Amino acid sequence: MGGAPEGGRRVRGGVLTADPAGQRPFRVHVDPADDGAEVVNAVGDRVRTEFYRRIGLDDLLRPAVA
């Protein structure tokens, strides 16, 4: 895991690094069994996003500077 791949991203210990704050992905999927967990997590993320928008909490879906 020497140099950073294209885009400046690097994975160390299952954590994606080297991206500026606010540009990092919400979740990184590691699915060695290839059992479809990535698809299930994507559906859960979509359902959560729709729910937050419906109840008026869509501001929680974006990073905020404190």
PyMOL Python script that loads the backbone (N, CA, C, O; Angstrom):
from pymol import cmd

cmd.read_pdbstr("""\
ATOM      1  N   MET A   1       0.826  -1.176   0.000  1.00  0.00           N
ATOM      2  CA  MET A   1       0.000   0.000   0.000  1.00  0.00           C
ATOM      3  C   MET A   1       0.869   1.237   0.000  1.00  0.00           C
ATOM      4  O   MET A   1       0.699   2.126   0.835  1.00  0.00           O
ATOM      5  N   GLY A   2       1.780   1.293  -0.918  1.00  0.00           N
ATOM      6  CA  GLY A   2       2.730   2.384  -1.001  1.00  0.00           C
ATOM      7  C   GLY A   2       2.111   3.699  -1.417  1.00  0.00           C
ATOM      8  O   GLY A   2       1.683   4.483  -0.571  1.00  0.00           O
ATOM      9  N   GLY A   3       2.059   3.948  -2.725  1.00  0.00           N
ATOM     10  CA  GLY A   3       1.568   5.227  -3.215  1.00  0.00           C
ATOM     11  C   GLY A   3       0.057   5.251  -3.310  1.00  0.00           C
ATOM     12  O   GLY A   3      -0.612   4.218  -3.299  1.00  0.00           O
ATOM     13  N   ALA A   4      -0.450   6.452  -3.402  1.00  0.00           N
ATOM     14  CA  ALA A   4      -1.893   6.614  -3.524  1.00  0.00           C
ATOM     15  C   ALA A   4      -2.317   6.316  -4.955  1.00  0.00           C
ATOM     16  O   ALA A   4      -1.654   6.763  -5.891  1.00  0.00           O
ATOM     17  N   PRO A   5      -3.395   5.581  -5.149  1.00  0.00           N
ATOM     18  CA  PRO A   5      -3.893   5.321  -6.492  1.00  0.00           C
ATOM     19  C   PRO A   5      -4.478   6.596  -7.107  1.00  0.00           C
ATOM     20  O   PRO A   5      -4.480   7.654  -6.477  1.00  0.00           O
ATOM     21  N   GLU A   6      -4.961   6.484  -8.317  1.00  0.00           N
ATOM     22  CA  GLU A   6      -5.541   7.623  -9.019  1.00  0.00           C
ATOM     23  C   GLU A   6      -6.625   8.278  -8.166  1.00  0.00           C
ATOM     24  O   GLU A   6      -7.423   7.582  -7.538  1.00  0.00           O
ATOM     25  N   GLY A   7      -6.656   9.576  -8.139  1.00  0.00           N
ATOM     26  CA  GLY A   7      -7.638  10.294  -7.337  1.00  0.00           C
ATOM     27  C   GLY A   7      -7.137  10.603  -5.946  1.00  0.00           C
ATOM     28  O   GLY A   7      -7.840  11.258  -5.176  1.00  0.00           O
ATOM     29  N   GLY A   8      -5.937  10.152  -5.597  1.00  0.00           N
ATOM     30  CA  GLY A   8      -5.365  10.479  -4.300  1.00  0.00           C
ATOM     31  C   GLY A   8      -5.916   9.668  -3.155  1.00  0.00           C
ATOM     32  O   GLY A   8      -5.646   9.989  -1.998  1.00  0.00           O
ATOM     33  N   ARG A   9      -6.674   8.636  -3.429  1.00  0.00           N
ATOM     34  CA  ARG A   9      -7.274   7.836  -2.365  1.00  0.00           C
ATOM     35  C   ARG A   9      -6.365   6.676  -1.998  1.00  0.00           C
ATOM     36  O   ARG A   9      -5.644   6.130  -2.833  1.00  0.00           O
ATOM     37  N   ARG A  10      -6.421   6.320  -0.737  1.00  0.00           N
ATOM     38  CA  ARG A  10      -5.594   5.235  -0.238  1.00  0.00           C
ATOM     39  C   ARG A  10      -6.403   4.508   0.835  1.00  0.00           C
ATOM     40  O   ARG A  10      -7.098   5.142   1.629  1.00  0.00           O
ATOM     41  N   VAL A  11      -6.313   3.198   0.857  1.00  0.00           N
ATOM     42  CA  VAL A  11      -7.000   2.412   1.878  1.00  0.00           C
ATOM     43  C   VAL A  11      -5.955   1.851   2.819  1.00  0.00           C
ATOM     44  O   VAL A  11      -5.016   1.178   2.393  1.00  0.00           O
ATOM     45  N   ARG A  12      -6.124   2.131   4.102  1.00  0.00           N
ATOM     46  CA  ARG A  12      -5.224   1.600   5.133  1.00  0.00           C
ATOM     47  C   ARG A  12      -6.072   1.046   6.258  1.00  0.00           C
ATOM     48  O   ARG A  12      -6.856   1.771   6.870  1.00  0.00           O
ATOM     49  N   GLY A  13      -5.919  -0.203   6.523  1.00  0.00           N
ATOM     50  CA  GLY A  13      -6.684  -0.826   7.606  1.00  0.00           C
ATOM     51  C   GLY A  13      -8.180  -0.718   7.402  1.00  0.00           C
ATOM     52  O   GLY A  13      -8.930  -0.614   8.373  1.00  0.00           O
ATOM     53  N   GLY A  14      -8.628  -0.741   6.155  1.00  0.00           N
ATOM     54  CA  GLY A  14     -10.053  -0.661   5.867  1.00  0.00           C
ATOM     55  C   GLY A  14     -10.594   0.753   5.895  1.00  0.00           C
ATOM     56  O   GLY A  14     -11.804   0.946   5.780  1.00  0.00           O
ATOM     57  N   VAL A  15      -9.715   1.768   6.049  1.00  0.00           N
ATOM     58  CA  VAL A  15     -10.168   3.157   6.116  1.00  0.00           C
ATOM     59  C   VAL A  15      -9.640   3.906   4.899  1.00  0.00           C
ATOM     60  O   VAL A  15      -8.447   3.857   4.599  1.00  0.00           O
ATOM     61  N   LEU A  16     -10.527   4.592   4.209  1.00  0.00           N
ATOM     62  CA  LEU A  16     -10.153   5.389   3.057  1.00  0.00           C
ATOM     63  C   LEU A  16      -9.600   6.718   3.548  1.00  0.00           C
ATOM     64  O   LEU A  16     -10.244   7.418   4.329  1.00  0.00           O
ATOM     65  N   THR A  17      -8.409   7.060   3.087  1.00  0.00           N
ATOM     66  CA  THR A  17      -7.764   8.287   3.539  1.00  0.00           C
ATOM     67  C   THR A  17      -7.351   9.141   2.355  1.00  0.00           C
ATOM     68  O   THR A  17      -7.579   8.767   1.204  1.00  0.00           O
ATOM     69  N   ALA A  18      -6.753  10.271   2.630  1.00  0.00           N
ATOM     70  CA  ALA A  18      -6.140  11.163   1.650  1.00  0.00           C
ATOM     71  C   ALA A  18      -7.144  11.973   0.850  1.00  0.00           C
ATOM     72  O   ALA A  18      -6.734  12.662  -0.084  1.00  0.00           O
ATOM     73  N   ASP A  19      -8.411  11.933   1.152  1.00  0.00           N
ATOM     74  CA  ASP A  19      -9.386  12.813   0.518  1.00  0.00           C
ATOM     75  C   ASP A  19      -9.701  13.945   1.485  1.00  0.00           C
ATOM     76  O   ASP A  19      -9.782  13.722   2.693  1.00  0.00           O
ATOM     77  N   PRO A  20      -9.878  15.154   0.971  1.00  0.00           N
ATOM     78  CA  PRO A  20     -10.214  16.276   1.852  1.00  0.00           C
ATOM     79  C   PRO A  20     -11.563  16.051   2.542  1.00  0.00           C
ATOM     80  O   PRO A  20     -12.439  15.373   2.006  1.00  0.00           O
ATOM     81  N   ALA A  21     -11.713  16.618   3.714  1.00  0.00           N
ATOM     82  CA  ALA A  21     -12.987  16.523   4.438  1.00  0.00           C
ATOM     83  C   ALA A  21     -14.105  17.051   3.554  1.00  0.00           C
ATOM     84  O   ALA A  21     -13.934  18.043   2.845  1.00  0.00           O
ATOM     85  N   GLY A  22     -15.242  16.385   3.601  1.00  0.00           N
ATOM     86  CA  GLY A  22     -16.383  16.761   2.776  1.00  0.00           C
ATOM     87  C   GLY A  22     -16.403  16.067   1.429  1.00  0.00           C
ATOM     88  O   GLY A  22     -17.415  16.107   0.729  1.00  0.00           O
ATOM     89  N   GLN A  23     -15.295  15.426   1.049  1.00  0.00           N
ATOM     90  CA  GLN A  23     -15.240  14.704  -0.216  1.00  0.00           C
ATOM     91  C   GLN A  23     -15.054  13.210   0.001  1.00  0.00           C
ATOM     92  O   GLN A  23     -15.002  12.444  -0.961  1.00  0.00           O
ATOM     93  N   ARG A  24     -14.954  12.792   1.249  1.00  0.00           N
ATOM     94  CA  ARG A  24     -14.796  11.371   1.557  1.00  0.00           C
ATOM     95  C   ARG A  24     -16.147  10.681   1.419  1.00  0.00           C
ATOM     96  O   ARG A  24     -17.175  11.273   1.748  1.00  0.00           O
ATOM     97  N   PRO A  25     -16.160   9.459   0.946  1.00  0.00           N
ATOM     98  CA  PRO A  25     -17.430   8.739   0.849  1.00  0.00           C
ATOM     99  C   PRO A  25     -17.991   8.453   2.238  1.00  0.00           C
ATOM    100  O   PRO A  25     -17.243   8.310   3.206  1.00  0.00           O
ATOM    101  N   PHE A  26     -19.305   8.372   2.320  1.00  0.00           N
ATOM    102  CA  PHE A  26     -19.958   8.098   3.597  1.00  0.00           C
ATOM    103  C   PHE A  26     -19.574   6.724   4.124  1.00  0.00           C
ATOM    104  O   PHE A  26     -19.367   6.543   5.324  1.00  0.00           O
ATOM    105  N   ARG A  27     -19.481   5.769   3.229  1.00  0.00           N
ATOM    106  CA  ARG A  27     -19.176   4.405   3.639  1.00  0.00           C
ATOM    107  C   ARG A  27     -18.311   3.739   2.581  1.00  0.00           C
ATOM    108  O   ARG A  27     -18.508   3.956   1.385  1.00  0.00           O
ATOM    109  N   VAL A  28     -17.370   2.943   3.012  1.00  0.00           N
ATOM    110  CA  VAL A  28     -16.541   2.148   2.109  1.00  0.00           C
ATOM    111  C   VAL A  28     -16.924   0.686   2.331  1.00  0.00           C
ATOM    112  O   VAL A  28     -16.956   0.216   3.468  1.00  0.00           O
ATOM    113  N   HIS A  29     -17.211  -0.026   1.253  1.00  0.00           N
ATOM    114  CA  HIS A  29     -17.640  -1.416   1.350  1.00  0.00           C
ATOM    115  C   HIS A  29     -16.469  -2.356   1.110  1.00  0.00           C
ATOM    116  O   HIS A  29     -15.781  -2.257   0.094  1.00  0.00           O
ATOM    117  N   VAL A  30     -16.252  -3.254   2.037  1.00  0.00           N
ATOM    118  CA  VAL A  30     -15.282  -4.328   1.865  1.00  0.00           C
ATOM    119  C   VAL A  30     -16.074  -5.615   1.987  1.00  0.00           C
ATOM    120  O   VAL A  30     -16.551  -5.955   3.070  1.00  0.00           O
ATOM    121  N   ASP A  31     -16.216  -6.326   0.895  1.00  0.00           N
ATOM    122  CA  ASP A  31     -17.081  -7.504   0.841  1.00  0.00           C
ATOM    123  C   ASP A  31     -16.301  -8.686   0.276  1.00  0.00           C
ATOM    124  O   ASP A  31     -16.509  -9.072  -0.874  1.00  0.00           O
ATOM    125  N   PRO A  32     -15.396  -9.269   1.085  1.00  0.00           N
ATOM    126  CA  PRO A  32     -14.571 -10.359   0.562  1.00  0.00           C
ATOM    127  C   PRO A  32     -15.381 -11.586   0.164  1.00  0.00           C
ATOM    128  O   PRO A  32     -14.957 -12.345  -0.708  1.00  0.00           O
ATOM    129  N   ALA A  33     -16.525 -11.792   0.778  1.00  0.00           N
ATOM    130  CA  ALA A  33     -17.346 -12.953   0.437  1.00  0.00           C
ATOM    131  C   ALA A  33     -18.188 -12.697  -0.807  1.00  0.00           C
ATOM    132  O   ALA A  33     -18.769 -13.628  -1.365  1.00  0.00           O
ATOM    133  N   ASP A  34     -18.258 -11.440  -1.248  1.00  0.00           N
ATOM    134  CA  ASP A  34     -19.070 -11.059  -2.407  1.00  0.00           C
ATOM    135  C   ASP A  34     -20.492 -11.596  -2.272  1.00  0.00           C
ATOM    136  O   ASP A  34     -21.048 -12.185  -3.199  1.00  0.00           O
ATOM    137  N   ASP A  35     -21.063 -11.375  -1.086  1.00  0.00           N
ATOM    138  CA  ASP A  35     -22.405 -11.890  -0.806  1.00  0.00           C
ATOM    139  C   ASP A  35     -23.509 -10.863  -0.997  1.00  0.00           C
ATOM    140  O   ASP A  35     -24.655 -11.107  -0.618  1.00  0.00           O
ATOM    141  N   GLY A  36     -23.175  -9.707  -1.586  1.00  0.00           N
ATOM    142  CA  GLY A  36     -24.198  -8.720  -1.887  1.00  0.00           C
ATOM    143  C   GLY A  36     -24.386  -7.663  -0.815  1.00  0.00           C
ATOM    144  O   GLY A  36     -25.339  -6.887  -0.890  1.00  0.00           O
ATOM    145  N   ALA A  37     -23.523  -7.606   0.167  1.00  0.00           N
ATOM    146  CA  ALA A  37     -23.668  -6.626   1.241  1.00  0.00           C
ATOM    147  C   ALA A  37     -23.636  -5.199   0.696  1.00  0.00           C
ATOM    148  O   ALA A  37     -24.324  -4.325   1.223  1.00  0.00           O
ATOM    149  N   GLU A  38     -22.858  -4.954  -0.335  1.00  0.00           N
ATOM    150  CA  GLU A  38     -22.774  -3.605  -0.906  1.00  0.00           C
ATOM    151  C   GLU A  38     -24.136  -3.155  -1.443  1.00  0.00           C
ATOM    152  O   GLU A  38     -24.522  -2.000  -1.263  1.00  0.00           O
ATOM    153  N   VAL A  39     -24.856  -4.055  -2.094  1.00  0.00           N
ATOM    154  CA  VAL A  39     -26.181  -3.729  -2.630  1.00  0.00           C
ATOM    155  C   VAL A  39     -27.156  -3.469  -1.484  1.00  0.00           C
ATOM    156  O   VAL A  39     -27.928  -2.511  -1.531  1.00  0.00           O
ATOM    157  N   VAL A  40     -27.126  -4.308  -0.466  1.00  0.00           N
ATOM    158  CA  VAL A  40     -28.017  -4.146   0.685  1.00  0.00           C
ATOM    159  C   VAL A  40     -27.744  -2.816   1.376  1.00  0.00           C
ATOM    160  O   VAL A  40     -28.683  -2.104   1.734  1.00  0.00           O
ATOM    161  N   ASN A  41     -26.477  -2.471   1.568  1.00  0.00           N
ATOM    162  CA  ASN A  41     -26.133  -1.202   2.209  1.00  0.00           C
ATOM    163  C   ASN A  41     -26.575  -0.015   1.358  1.00  0.00           C
ATOM    164  O   ASN A  41     -27.020   0.997   1.900  1.00  0.00           O
ATOM    165  N   ALA A  42     -26.460  -0.123   0.040  1.00  0.00           N
ATOM    166  CA  ALA A  42     -26.889   0.963  -0.846  1.00  0.00           C
ATOM    167  C   ALA A  42     -28.393   1.188  -0.738  1.00  0.00           C
ATOM    168  O   ALA A  42     -28.849   2.331  -0.724  1.00  0.00           O
ATOM    169  N   VAL A  43     -29.161   0.113  -0.661  1.00  0.00           N
ATOM    170  CA  VAL A  43     -30.614   0.233  -0.502  1.00  0.00           C
ATOM    171  C   VAL A  43     -30.934   0.879   0.839  1.00  0.00           C
ATOM    172  O   VAL A  43     -31.796   1.754   0.913  1.00  0.00           O
ATOM    173  N   GLY A  44     -30.253   0.458   1.895  1.00  0.00           N
ATOM    174  CA  GLY A  44     -30.463   1.060   3.216  1.00  0.00           C
ATOM    175  C   GLY A  44     -30.137   2.537   3.221  1.00  0.00           C
ATOM    176  O   GLY A  44     -30.866   3.327   3.820  1.00  0.00           O
ATOM    177  N   ASP A  45     -29.053   2.927   2.562  1.00  0.00           N
ATOM    178  CA  ASP A  45     -28.687   4.345   2.467  1.00  0.00           C
ATOM    179  C   ASP A  45     -29.761   5.143   1.731  1.00  0.00           C
ATOM    180  O   ASP A  45     -30.105   6.253   2.137  1.00  0.00           O
ATOM    181  N   ARG A  46     -30.288   4.575   0.650  1.00  0.00           N
ATOM    182  CA  ARG A  46     -31.318   5.265  -0.118  1.00  0.00           C
ATOM    183  C   ARG A  46     -32.593   5.440   0.699  1.00  0.00           C
ATOM    184  O   ARG A  46     -33.201   6.510   0.680  1.00  0.00           O
ATOM    185  N   VAL A  47     -33.001   4.393   1.418  1.00  0.00           N
ATOM    186  CA  VAL A  47     -34.209   4.456   2.251  1.00  0.00           C
ATOM    187  C   VAL A  47     -34.029   5.493   3.360  1.00  0.00           C
ATOM    188  O   VAL A  47     -34.938   6.274   3.640  1.00  0.00           O
ATOM    189  N   ARG A  48     -32.850   5.494   3.989  1.00  0.00           N
ATOM    190  CA  ARG A  48     -32.557   6.469   5.040  1.00  0.00           C
ATOM    191  C   ARG A  48     -32.605   7.898   4.507  1.00  0.00           C
ATOM    192  O   ARG A  48     -33.161   8.793   5.144  1.00  0.00           O
ATOM    193  N   THR A  49     -32.010   8.101   3.321  1.00  0.00           N
ATOM    194  CA  THR A  49     -32.000   9.427   2.697  1.00  0.00           C
ATOM    195  C   THR A  49     -33.419   9.908   2.430  1.00  0.00           C
ATOM    196  O   THR A  49     -33.757  11.050   2.741  1.00  0.00           O
ATOM    197  N   GLU A  50     -34.251   9.044   1.857  1.00  0.00           N
ATOM    198  CA  GLU A  50     -35.642   9.408   1.585  1.00  0.00           C
ATOM    199  C   GLU A  50     -36.390   9.724   2.880  1.00  0.00           C
ATOM    200  O   GLU A  50     -37.184  10.664   2.924  1.00  0.00           O
ATOM    201  N   PHE A  51     -36.143   8.952   3.919  1.00  0.00           N
ATOM    202  CA  PHE A  51     -36.806   9.175   5.202  1.00  0.00           C
ATOM    203  C   PHE A  51     -36.417  10.530   5.790  1.00  0.00           C
ATOM    204  O   PHE A  51     -37.280  11.293   6.225  1.00  0.00           O
ATOM    205  N   TYR A  52     -35.103  10.830   5.804  1.00  0.00           N
ATOM    206  CA  TYR A  52     -34.654  12.124   6.349  1.00  0.00           C
ATOM    207  C   TYR A  52     -35.265  13.284   5.574  1.00  0.00           C
ATOM    208  O   TYR A  52     -35.639  14.293   6.171  1.00  0.00           O
ATOM    209  N   ARG A  53     -35.369  13.159   4.272  1.00  0.00           N
ATOM    210  CA  ARG A  53     -35.986  14.228   3.469  1.00  0.00           C
ATOM    211  C   ARG A  53     -37.465  14.369   3.799  1.00  0.00           C
ATOM    212  O   ARG A  53     -37.975  15.485   3.897  1.00  0.00           O
ATOM    213  N   ARG A  54     -38.149  13.256   3.970  1.00  0.00           N
ATOM    214  CA  ARG A  54     -39.584  13.292   4.271  1.00  0.00           C
ATOM    215  C   ARG A  54     -39.879  13.972   5.596  1.00  0.00           C
ATOM    216  O   ARG A  54     -40.876  14.683   5.721  1.00  0.00           O
ATOM    217  N   ILE A  55     -39.017  13.759   6.592  1.00  0.00           N
ATOM    218  CA  ILE A  55     -39.296  14.337   7.917  1.00  0.00           C
ATOM    219  C   ILE A  55     -38.584  15.678   8.126  1.00  0.00           C
ATOM    220  O   ILE A  55     -38.592  16.227   9.227  1.00  0.00           O
ATOM    221  N   GLY A  56     -37.967  16.199   7.054  1.00  0.00           N
ATOM    222  CA  GLY A  56     -37.391  17.528   7.125  1.00  0.00           C
ATOM    223  C   GLY A  56     -36.009  17.615   7.752  1.00  0.00           C
ATOM    224  O   GLY A  56     -35.596  18.685   8.199  1.00  0.00           O
ATOM    225  N   LEU A  57     -35.294  16.502   7.789  1.00  0.00           N
ATOM    226  CA  LEU A  57     -33.947  16.492   8.370  1.00  0.00           C
ATOM    227  C   LEU A  57     -32.870  16.256   7.313  1.00  0.00           C
ATOM    228  O   LEU A  57     -31.812  15.700   7.606  1.00  0.00           O
ATOM    229  N   ASP A  58     -33.154  16.687   6.076  1.00  0.00           N
ATOM    230  CA  ASP A  58     -32.190  16.436   5.005  1.00  0.00           C
ATOM    231  C   ASP A  58     -30.883  17.210   5.184  1.00  0.00           C
ATOM    232  O   ASP A  58     -29.901  16.920   4.501  1.00  0.00           O
ATOM    233  N   ASP A  59     -30.855  18.189   6.091  1.00  0.00           N
ATOM    234  CA  ASP A  59     -29.594  18.885   6.366  1.00  0.00           C
ATOM    235  C   ASP A  59     -28.569  17.941   7.023  1.00  0.00           C
ATOM    236  O   ASP A  59     -27.372  18.230   7.021  1.00  0.00           O
ATOM    237  N   LEU A  60     -29.030  16.839   7.572  1.00  0.00           N
ATOM    238  CA  LEU A  60     -28.125  15.854   8.182  1.00  0.00           C
ATOM    239  C   LEU A  60     -27.409  15.000   7.134  1.00  0.00           C
ATOM    240  O   LEU A  60     -26.498  14.242   7.468  1.00  0.00           O
ATOM    241  N   LEU A  61     -27.810  15.117   5.888  1.00  0.00           N
ATOM    242  CA  LEU A  61     -27.233  14.293   4.826  1.00  0.00           C
ATOM    243  C   LEU A  61     -25.956  14.889   4.248  1.00  0.00           C
ATOM    244  O   LEU A  61     -25.270  14.236   3.462  1.00  0.00           O
ATOM    245  N   ARG A  62     -25.633  16.107   4.622  1.00  0.00           N
ATOM    246  CA  ARG A  62     -24.437  16.777   4.112  1.00  0.00           C
ATOM    247  C   ARG A  62     -23.500  17.114   5.267  1.00  0.00           C
ATOM    248  O   ARG A  62     -23.958  17.412   6.370  1.00  0.00           O
ATOM    249  N   PRO A  63     -22.198  17.070   5.024  1.00  0.00           N
ATOM    250  CA  PRO A  63     -21.273  17.465   6.090  1.00  0.00           C
ATOM    251  C   PRO A  63     -21.422  18.949   6.385  1.00  0.00           C
ATOM    252  O   PRO A  63     -21.647  19.751   5.477  1.00  0.00           O
ATOM    253  N   ALA A  64     -21.297  19.306   7.632  1.00  0.00           N
ATOM    254  CA  ALA A  64     -21.403  20.709   8.044  1.00  0.00           C
ATOM    255  C   ALA A  64     -20.139  21.111   8.777  1.00  0.00           C
ATOM    256  O   ALA A  64     -19.557  20.320   9.519  1.00  0.00           O
ATOM    257  N   VAL A  65     -19.728  22.333   8.564  1.00  0.00           N
ATOM    258  CA  VAL A  65     -18.569  22.867   9.254  1.00  0.00           C
ATOM    259  C   VAL A  65     -19.039  23.457  10.572  1.00  0.00           C
ATOM    260  O   VAL A  65     -19.948  24.286  10.614  1.00  0.00           O
ATOM    261  N   ALA A  66     -18.402  23.012  11.649  1.00  0.00           N
ATOM    262  CA  ALA A  66     -18.824  23.488  12.982  1.00  0.00           C
ATOM    263  C   ALA A  66     -18.160  24.798  13.336  1.00  0.00           C
ATOM    264  O   ALA A  66     -18.400  25.339  14.416  1.00  0.00           O
TER     265      ALA A  66
END
""", "prot")
cmd.dss("prot")
cmd.show_as("cartoon", "prot")
cmd.util.cbc("prot")
cmd.orient("prot")
